[in-house]
Amino acid sequence: MPGVGPVDTGEIVKGFELEKGQYVLFDPEEIAAVQLEAKRTLDLVQFVNQGEIDPIWFNCPYYIAS
């Protein structure tokens, strides 16, 4: 029965589902070409006035928007 049992390594692919049943697949070379340098810092690009942020977000200060 398809979809049951172990998957061979050669059958594993990486991709993105555009819509149900429609995928864009990526080659390992394409993925390697877009890998970003990891860093443990945040780049601040703008400060806002206190009144511009809804107080509900102060309960979870770990949310960051870009």
Buried (B, 14 or more C-beta within 10 A) or exposed (E): EEEEEEEEEEEEEEEEEEEEEEEEEBEEEEEEEEEEEEEEEEEEEEEEEEEEEEEEEEEEEEEEEE
